[in-house]
């Protein structure tokens, strides 16, 4: 279900996070453990019930070993990609 009140960056964030999880075959529980977050936090972000804090984005970025921009921006947003 799409939440049309959700800011666009948040939609990109969720899409990017799901894509990374799918590519790596990660469950919410595994992702939470890798990133020192609760499974509930991951679930609420993915379902659009919670906005990730800066600390949460940093934890996800560090746990996944990717730069934060890979979570926050959509692919092809910048011309040099």
C-alpha positions, -999 to 999 in steps of 0.1 A, spaced: 0 0 0 14 34 -10 13 62 14 10 94 -7 17 116 22 52 101 26 80 124 14 97 113 -18 131 108 -3 115 84 22 100 64 -7 134 62 -23 150 52 9 126 23 15 129 12 -22 167 12 -20 167 -6 14 144 -33 1 164 -37 -31 196 -42 -11 179 -66 12 166 -86 -18 200 -86 -36 217 -99 -4 189 -122 6 185 -105 40 155 -108 62 145 -79 85 158 -99 114 192 -104 98 194 -67 87 185 -56 122 212 -77 138 239 -65 113 230 -28 119 224 -29 157 187 -20 153 156 -38 164 136 -58 139 106 -36 149 125 -5 138 133 -21 104 97 -32 99 82 2 108 106 20 84 99 -5 55 61 -2 61 62 36 62 51 39 98 84 54 110 109 79 96 145 68 100 166 91 122 201 101 111 215 76 136 194 48 120 206 58 85 242 57 98 237 23 114 222 9 82 249 24 61 277 10 83 261 -23 88 256 -28 51 290 -14 43 276 11 18 277 49 16 245 67 29 237 81 -5 230 46 -17 201 46 7 189 81 4 189 88 -34 175 70 -63 198 55 -89 205 78 -118 196 109 -98 230 125 -106 243 127 -141 276 111 -134 260 78 -124 
